[in-house]
Amino acid sequence: MNIMFLLIGASLLAAMVFLFLFIWAVKSGQYDDTYTPSVRILFDDDPVSETIHEKESAEPDVNKEIDLQPDKKNSN
């Protein structure tokens, strides 16, 4: 039975240490994020349906023939 009191005391002590460390971290600014709010506007997400449509229209047509011959009309 004495071991139960020892284990309860040790767990309460460990909980107090972790609580103290958490409060110290919050007060010292460990969880402050000063960078993300300033750049959040730059990463505005588009709706998924528009993004897929834009990607399909932006892809080059690989089946399109490329005219590698110079234009004969402008060569004179």
Summary of the structure (lengths in Angstrom):
residues: 76
radius of gyration: 32.5
end to end distance: 107.3
largest distance: 107.3
contacts: 98
relative contact order: 0.05
helix: 59%
strand: 0%
